[in-house]
Amino acid sequence: MTTHPVGTREFFDDLDDYRFDKLRYLPRLVDFNGYRGRELLEVGCGIGTDLLRFARGGAKVTGVDLAHQSIDLAQANFHIHDCAPSASFLVDNGEALPFDAETFDVVYAHGVLQYTAEPLKMISECHRVLRSGGEAIFMVYNRHSWLYALSKLTGVDLEHADAPVLRLFSRAEFLRLLEKFPERNIIAERFPVASRLHRGWKAALYNGLFVKAFTVLPASLVRPVGWHLMAFCRK
């Protein structure tokens, strides 16, 4: 992903490039430039890769993460890219957010709920701090997906399979978690794209055969089995 020293501009830029190459769908579904002047919270912000895009689009951003190192790197990322004045960062728990009710216009949590001990509690907290009419954007892993099936077939563990908590959800389960929101729209995304991580015969098999074969399958078969379930909710 990167060979540059941790915390350098090149380090952050390489990780941004890698993330949005792998998740090519994300800028298509999430308008990072569409929240100018709005208060936006990211729960589980990591090193601030996505949050920086919101900030560059004019959003007033706040990032929360459990890991001190992630918050330190997120602050460095914003400082290097001259966005530090537009952001606030906190080391805190998404299941007990340190904010008053109805503080934010947007809450964003991409790839976080599947790693938390109590995802319903986190969703409830996101709902609580969101203003009436506000937007929540979540992503979880899809149990009925091509990647989960491929993992089972090949015996290759999923990424982060060794995490203390890793949950996969069906579409119906995800909808039940989001019942607090009167408006909920779930879109299955992240389909096979050529990987930079594999080399040799693995790369040839996956990139040259599997990815190409997947693109010719009927859309009606492919659409439900995306690895990511993206939820767009309105309070």
N, C-alpha and C positions, 0 to 999 in steps of 0.2 A: 504493500500500500504506500509506504514511504520509507526512504532511507535517510531523510534529513533529521537533524537533531530535534528532539521534543521541544516544542515551544517556539520554534522559528516560524517565520512567515511561510517558508516552503513546506514545512511540516503540516500546517493548517490547510494550506492550499491543496496539497496532495490528498489529504483526507476528504476535503470537500469534493475534489474531482472524482475520487474513488466512489464516494457515497452516491453522488448524483449520476454517475455512470451506471452503477448497479441499480439504483432506484430511479430509472429514467421517467417513470410515470409521475413522480412526486411533483415536479414543477408544473405538470399539466393539470393535476387535480387541485393543488394548493397554490393559490395566487399569492406568492410571497410579497408582491408589490401592492396587494390590494387592501392593506390595513393601515394606511397612513393616518397618523394621529390617534390611533386606537390603542388602548391598554391591552397588551397581550402577555399572557403567562405561558411559559413552557415548563411542564412538569417532567423531570428527568432530562434536563437540557444537555447533559454530557459536556463536551468541549465547546458547545455553542454553535455547531455547524449550521443547523437549521435556523436557530435563533438569529444568527448574524444576517441571514437572508431577509428575515422579517424586519430587522432593524434597518438594513439598507433600503428597504421599501418604505421606511418612514414610520413604522410601528414603535410605540413606547414599550419596550420589552423588559420582562422580568424572567430570570431563569432560576429554577430550583432543582437541586440534585442532592442525593444522599452522600455522595463522595466528595470529600474536600479537594482531592486532586483534580476531579472534573471541573469543579467550580474555579479553582486556580487557573486551569488551562483555558476555560471559557473566558475568564477575565483577560488573560493574556491574548487570546484570539481577538477579542474586541479591541483591545489596546493597539495591537499591531495593525489592525485594519481601520483604525481611527473612528471606531464606533463606541468607545468606552462611555462617553457622557450620556448616551442614549439608553443605557442598560443598568439594571440592578440584578445582583446575584445573591442567592442565599443557599447555605447548606441546610437542608431541611427535608422533612418526610412528606411525600405527596399524599399520604393517608391522613395527615393532620396538618393541613396548610396553615401557615401563620398569617392569614389575611382575613379581613372582615368580609362578611357576606356582600355579594354584588360589587366586587372591586374591579373586575376585569370585563372587557368586551369580548375577548377571545381567550380560550384555553386550548392548548395544543399539547398532546402527549403521544408521540409517535414511537411505538415499540417499547412501551414502559409497563403497561398493564399486565403483560404476560410474565413479568418478573417480580411483581409485588405479591406479598403474602395475602392481601385482601383487596382484590381488584374492585369489588363493589364499594368498599370504603373510599378508595381513591376516586372513583367516578362520582360518588356522593359529594366529596370535597370539591371536585372540579365544578360540579353543578352549583354548590353553595356559593363559591366565590365568583360565579359568572353572573353578570347583570341580566335582567329580564330582556329577552330578545337576543342575547348574546349567542356566540357560536362556539361549539366545542368540536375539536377534531382529534380522533383517536385512531390508533392502529394496533391490531393484535395479529397473531399468527393463526392461520386457517388450518384446522385439523384435516379438513377434506381438501387437501392441496396436492399439487404435483410434487412439491419438494418433500413433503412428509412421506408420500408414497415412495419417492425415489430413495429417501433415507432408509425406509424399511426394506426396500428391495435390495439395496446394495450393502446394507449393514454399516453405512457411514453415518456417524452421529450428526445431528443438526448442530449448527453454530450455537454456542453457549449451552449445549446440552448438560454441561457440568455446573450450571448456575444453581444456587440454592433453591430457587423457584423457577420453573419454566412451564407455563401453561399454554395449551393450544385450545382454540375455541371453534365451535361450529358457528355458522351464521345465526342460528336460532338462539344459541347460548349468549352470543354477543348482544343480540337484540334485547334479551331479557335483562342483561346487565345495564342496559341504557334506558330502562323503562321510565326513569325520572324525566327524560327529555320528551316533550310532546312531538317533536319532529326528529326523525332518525332516518338517515339514508346510508346504507352500507354498500360499498363497492369493492369487489374482489380485484386485486391488482398484484403486481410483481410476478411476471411470467419469465421463463428462462431467457437470459441474455448471455452473450459470450463472457466467460469468466477470465479475469486476469490472474487468479490465484493458482490455477492448475498449470502444469507443464508436461511436456512429453505426451505419452499415449493417453493420459487422462484428459488433457486439454483437447486432443484430437477427437476423442470419443464424445466428450461433453459438448464442446463448441462446434465441432464439425458435423456431428451426427445428431445428438439429442436436441440441441437448440434448433437446428434447421428442421428436423422432423416435427417438432412441436409447432412451428409456425404454419405448417400446412394442415393441421388438424382443424375440423370445423369449429367456428367461433362458439357455437352453442355448447360444445363440449369443453372448450378451453375456459370460457369466461368464469364459471363458478369455482375453478380450482386454483385461482391465484393464491400465492403464499401469504399475501397480506390482505387483511380485511380492514379497509378504511371506513371509518364512520364519521359522517358529517351531521352534527346535531344542533338543534336550536332550542334554547330555553324558553 
